[in-house]
Amino acid sequence: MNKPVPDPIIVEENLNMLESKIKEHEYEELYISYGYIKLNIHPTGERSSSVGGITKRWNQKTCWDAALTCHSRSEYALRYKGAYDMSRIFGWLDDYTWFAKRISYDEAYEAACKCKTTSELKKKYPRFYTYFKNNGLLSSLPLKMHIQKMTEEICRAQAKECNSRSDFKHKYTAAWQYALRHNLMDELFGCNSHSLLQGEYNQEIVDKCIAKAKQYDYISTFSRECGFEYRYLQKFAPDILNDILPITKRDYIDITLENCYKYGSMCRNKTEFHNKFRNLYEYSKQLNIIDDIFKNKRL
């Protein structure tokens, strides 16, 4: 309303929650009877009024009850942020003894001494490993920064545990990189389209691609639906590809008035006519006969 907020007028004191709801409704009705315009949109009264800011949801008991449903401080903070903040401010967090205890340096160091390498520490004690890593203390531990030297034997063993190249890359990045550098990927997982296109001429693959191409009438359709076979023939046997298939359907249709009606009637609508016989469509458009071609279909 762009007007200054007036100072509040205290009309009642020392009311409990129920009394506040009742009185709020009574005064609302009273001032409406005086001709005042009601601004608040929420209902008032004993069963519907919401008196905001008078009570707080979180106290020592409700915080305790909420904490009982959690297993750790992080879960408590995530699920009940208000309760967590209240518990932290008033020092109640230490009362929740069922939470996982904070990691002490001595405890973590004792566990680290039982390991020989950082990788062993990470595997056996992930919480302690994370503690040392987050605090920049890994280098101070009496552990070897174990870096496994990748060999072909290890690479092959780890590849056997994976179902695909992407799975191999995700699980064992070092072995995946080794396989790439040493050209082992095709042997481990079979050839893919990229490696076949980068490889040498293969008559068996050419024969398979030709057999696939013969299933289509035009190069445009073949290239759209069989990308690898099209690219392989285009690279290794382009003359054969051109002998098998014409380029597109419309390249072998004379642009005549008769063909406009003939091929237009073969299409379900103007869009299909445009997509399949572009030259005929454009010619029909110039002659202003497109509507006439599809007149019978509309009827």
C-alpha positions as CSV (number, residue, x, y, z in Angstrom):
1,M,0.0,0.0,0.0
2,N,3.1,2.2,0.2
3,K,2.1,3.5,3.6
4,P,4.1,3.5,6.9
5,V,3.3,0.6,9.2
6,P,1.5,1.9,12.3
7,D,2.7,1.0,15.8
8,P,0.8,-1.9,17.3
9,I,-1.9,-1.3,19.8
10,I,-1.9,-3.8,22.7
11,V,-5.5,-4.7,23.6
12,E,-5.0,-7.9,25.7
13,E,-2.2,-9.3,27.8
14,N,-1.2,-12.6,29.4
15,L,-3.2,-14.8,27.0
16,N,-2.4,-18.4,26.3
17,M,-2.6,-19.9,22.8
18,L,-6.3,-20.8,22.9
19,E,-7.3,-17.5,24.4
20,S,-5.2,-15.6,21.7
21,K,-7.1,-17.4,18.9
22,I,-10.5,-16.6,20.4
23,K,-9.7,-13.0,21.1
24,E,-8.2,-12.5,17.7
25,H,-11.5,-13.5,16.1
26,E,-13.6,-11.4,18.5
27,Y,-11.6,-8.3,17.7
28,E,-11.7,-9.0,14.0
29,E,-15.5,-9.1,14.1
30,L,-15.6,-6.0,16.3
31,Y,-13.5,-3.9,13.9
32,I,-15.4,-5.2,10.9
33,S,-18.6,-4.0,12.6
34,Y,-17.0,-0.5,12.9
35,G,-16.5,-0.4,9.1
36,Y,-12.9,-1.4,9.0
37,I,-11.7,-3.4,5.9
38,K,-10.2,-6.8,6.7
39,L,-6.7,-7.2,5.2
40,N,-5.5,-10.6,6.4
41,I,-6.7,-13.4,4.2
42,H,-6.6,-16.4,6.6
43,P,-9.6,-17.3,8.8
44,T,-9.5,-16.7,12.5
45,G,-11.1,-18.4,15.5
46,E,-10.5,-21.3,17.9
47,R,-10.2,-24.0,15.3
48,S,-8.6,-22.1,12.4
49,S,-6.6,-19.2,13.6
50,S,-2.8,-19.3,13.1
51,V,-1.0,-17.1,15.6
52,G,2.5,-16.9,14.1
53,G,5.6,-16.2,16.1
54,I,4.1,-16.8,19.5
55,T,5.5,-20.3,20.0
56,K,8.5,-22.2,18.6
57,R,8.3,-25.6,17.2
58,W,11.7,-26.8,18.6
59,N,12.6,-27.1,22.2
60,Q,14.8,-29.6,24.1
61,K,12.2,-32.4,24.1
62,T,11.1,-32.0,20.4
63,C,14.7,-31.8,19.3
64,W,15.4,-35.0,21.3
65,D,12.5,-36.8,19.6
66,A,13.6,-35.7,16.2
67,A,17.2,-36.8,16.8
68,L,16.0,-40.3,17.9
69,T,14.8,-40.9,14.3
70,C,18.3,-40.2,12.8
71,H,21.5,-42.2,12.9
72,S,24.1,-39.4,12.5
73,R,24.6,-35.6,12.9
74,S,24.6,-35.2,9.1
75,E,21.3,-36.9,8.7
76,Y,19.9,-34.9,11.6
77,A,21.0,-31.6,10.0
78,L,19.6,-32.6,6.6
79,R,16.2,-33.8,7.9
80,Y,15.6,-31.3,10.7
81,K,17.6,-28.2,10.0
82,G,15.8,-26.0,12.6
83,A,16.1,-28.7,15.3
84,Y,19.8,-29.2,14.5
85,D,20.5,-25.5,14.7
86,M,18.7,-25.3,18.0
87,S,20.6,-28.3,19.4
88,R,23.9,-26.9,18.3
89,I,23.3,-23.5,19.8
90,F,22.2,-24.9,23.2
91,G,24.8,-27.8,23.2
92,W,22.4,-30.7,23.1
93,L,24.2,-32.5,20.2
94,D,26.5,-34.3,22.7
95,D,23.4,-35.7,24.4
96,Y,22.5,-37.7,21.3
97,T,25.0,-40.5,22.1
98,W,23.6,-42.8,19.4
99,F,25.0,-40.6,16.7
100,A,28.3,-41.7,15.2
101,K,31.1,-40.2,17.3
102,R,33.4,-37.5,15.9
103,I,36.6,-38.9,14.6
104,S,39.6,-38.1,16.7
105,Y,43.1,-37.9,15.3
106,D,44.5,-40.6,17.6
107,E,41.7,-43.0,16.7
108,A,42.2,-42.5,13.0
109,Y,46.0,-42.6,13.3
110,E,45.9,-45.9,15.1
111,A,43.8,-47.4,12.4
112,A,46.2,-46.0,9.7
113,C,49.2,-47.7,11.4
114,K,47.5,-51.0,10.7
115,C,47.8,-50.4,7.0
116,K,50.7,-50.4,4.6
117,T,49.4,-48.2,1.9
118,T,46.8,-45.4,1.4
119,S,44.8,-47.6,-0.9
120,E,44.6,-50.2,1.9
121,L,43.5,-47.5,4.4
122,K,40.8,-46.3,1.9
123,K,39.5,-49.9,1.5
124,K,39.5,-50.9,5.2
125,Y,38.7,-47.6,6.9
126,P,37.0,-45.3,4.4
127,R,35.8,-42.9,7.2
128,F,39.4,-42.4,8.5
129,Y,40.7,-42.1,5.0
130,T,38.2,-39.3,4.3
131,Y,39.1,-37.7,7.6
132,F,42.9,-37.5,6.7
133,K,42.2,-36.5,3.1
134,N,39.8,-33.7,4.0
135,N,42.2,-32.3,6.5
136,G,45.3,-32.6,4.2
137,L,47.0,-35.1,6.5
138,L,47.5,-38.1,4.2
139,S,51.1,-37.1,3.4
140,S,51.9,-37.1,7.2
141,L,51.0,-40.8,7.6
142,P,53.6,-43.6,7.7
143,L,52.1,-45.1,4.5
144,K,53.3,-45.6,1.0
145,M,51.4,-43.7,-1.6
146,H,50.8,-46.9,-3.4
147,I,50.4,-46.4,-7.2
148,Q,49.8,-49.7,-8.9
149,K,51.9,-50.0,-12.1
150,M,49.6,-51.0,-14.8
151,T,50.5,-54.1,-16.8
152,E,48.8,-55.9,-19.7
153,E,48.0,-58.8,-17.3
154,I,46.2,-56.4,-14.8
155,C,44.4,-54.6,-17.7
156,R,43.0,-57.9,-19.1
157,A,42.0,-59.1,-15.7
158,Q,40.1,-55.9,-14.9
159,A,38.5,-55.8,-18.4
160,K,37.0,-59.3,-17.8
161,E,35.0,-57.9,-14.9
162,C,33.3,-55.4,-17.2
163,N,30.5,-55.8,-19.8
164,S,31.3,-52.9,-22.1
165,R,33.9,-50.2,-22.9
166,S,31.9,-47.6,-21.0
167,D,31.7,-49.9,-17.9
168,F,35.5,-50.5,-18.2
169,K,36.2,-46.8,-18.4
170,H,34.0,-46.1,-15.4
171,K,35.4,-48.8,-13.1
172,Y,39.1,-49.0,-14.1
173,T,40.1,-45.7,-15.7
174,A,43.9,-46.5,-15.6
175,A,43.4,-49.9,-17.2
176,W,41.1,-48.3,-19.8
177,Q,43.7,-45.8,-20.7
178,Y,46.4,-48.5,-20.9
179,A,44.2,-50.5,-23.3
180,L,43.7,-47.5,-25.5
181,R,47.5,-46.7,-25.6
182,H,48.3,-50.3,-26.5
183,N,45.4,-50.9,-29.0
184,L,43.9,-53.6,-26.9
185,M,40.3,-52.3,-26.8
186,D,39.1,-54.2,-29.9
187,E,40.6,-57.4,-28.7
188,L,39.0,-57.0,-25.2
189,F,35.6,-55.9,-26.3
190,G,35.4,-56.6,-30.0
191,C,35.5,-54.0,-32.8
192,N,33.2,-51.1,-32.8
193,S,32.1,-48.9,-35.7
194,H,34.8,-46.3,-35.0
195,S,37.7,-48.8,-35.0
196,L,36.3,-50.6,-38.1
197,L,36.2,-47.3,-40.0
198,Q,39.7,-46.5,-38.9
199,G,41.0,-49.9,-39.9
200,E,41.8,-51.5,-43.2
201,Y,39.6,-52.8,-46.1
202,N,37.7,-55.9,-45.0
203,Q,35.9,-57.9,-47.7
204,E,33.6,-59.7,-45.3
205,I,32.3,-56.4,-43.8
206,V,31.9,-54.9,-47.4
207,D,29.7,-57.9,-48.3
208,K,27.6,-57.5,-45.3
209,C,27.1,-53.8,-46.0
210,I,26.2,-54.5,-49.6
211,A,23.6,-57.0,-48.5
212,K,22.2,-54.4,-46.1
213,A,22.2,-51.7,-48.8
214,K,20.2,-53.9,-51.2
215,Q,17.3,-53.8,-48.7
216,Y,16.8,-50.1,-49.6
217,D,15.7,-48.3,-52.7
218,Y,17.7,-45.1,-52.4
219,I,20.9,-43.9,-50.9
220,S,19.2,-41.2,-48.9
221,T,17.1,-43.7,-47.0
222,F,20.0,-46.1,-46.6
223,S,22.4,-43.4,-45.2
224,R,19.7,-42.3,-42.7
225,E,18.8,-45.7,-41.3
226,C,22.2,-47.5,-41.6
227,G,24.8,-45.0,-40.8
228,F,27.8,-47.3,-40.2
229,E,27.2,-49.4,-43.3
230,Y,26.7,-46.3,-45.4
231,R,30.0,-44.7,-44.1
232,Y,31.9,-48.0,-44.6
233,L,30.9,-48.4,-48.2
234,Q,31.4,-44.7,-48.9
235,K,35.0,-45.0,-47.6
236,F,36.0,-48.4,-49.0
237,A,33.6,-49.1,-51.9
238,P,32.0,-45.9,-53.1
239,D,31.6,-47.1,-56.7
240,I,29.7,-50.2,-55.6
241,L,27.4,-48.1,-53.5
242,N,26.5,-45.8,-56.4
243,D,25.9,-48.8,-58.7
244,I,23.5,-50.4,-56.2
245,L,21.4,-47.4,-55.3
246,P,20.3,-44.2,-56.9
247,I,20.8,-41.1,-54.9
248,T,17.2,-40.1,-54.1
249,K,13.8,-40.8,-55.4
250,R,13.1,-37.3,-56.7
251,D,16.2,-37.2,-58.8
252,Y,14.7,-39.6,-61.2
253,I,11.3,-38.0,-61.7
254,D,10.6,-35.6,-64.4
255,I,9.2,-32.3,-63.2
256,T,6.0,-32.2,-65.1
257,L,2.4,-31.2,-64.4
258,E,1.3,-34.8,-64.8
259,N,3.9,-36.1,-62.2
260,C,2.8,-33.4,-59.7
261,Y,-0.7,-34.9,-59.7
262,K,0.5,-38.5,-59.9
263,Y,3.0,-38.3,-57.0
264,G,1.0,-35.8,-55.0
265,S,-1.9,-38.2,-54.9
266,M,0.4,-40.9,-53.5
267,C,1.0,-38.7,-50.3
268,R,-1.3,-38.4,-47.4
269,N,-0.8,-34.7,-47.0
270,K,1.2,-31.7,-48.2
271,T,3.9,-32.3,-45.6
272,E,4.6,-35.8,-46.9
273,F,4.5,-34.5,-50.5
274,H,7.1,-31.8,-49.5
275,N,9.4,-34.3,-47.8
276,K,9.3,-37.0,-50.4
277,F,9.1,-35.0,-53.7
278,R,10.5,-31.6,-52.9
279,N,11.0,-30.6,-56.6
280,L,7.5,-31.6,-57.5
281,Y,6.1,-29.8,-54.5
282,E,7.9,-26.6,-55.4
283,Y,6.8,-26.8,-59.0
284,S,3.2,-27.4,-57.8
285,K,3.5,-24.4,-55.6
286,Q,4.6,-22.2,-58.5
287,L,1.7,-23.4,-60.6
288,N,-0.7,-22.9,-57.6
289,I,-2.1,-26.4,-57.9
290,I,-1.3,-27.9,-54.5
291,D,-4.7,-27.3,-53.1
292,D,-6.2,-28.8,-56.2
293,I,-4.0,-32.0,-55.8
294,F,-5.2,-32.6,-52.3
295,K,-8.8,-31.5,-52.9
296,N,-10.2,-35.1,-53.4
297,K,-8.3,-36.3,-50.2
298,R,-10.1,-33.6,-48.1
299,L,-13.5,-34.7,-49.6
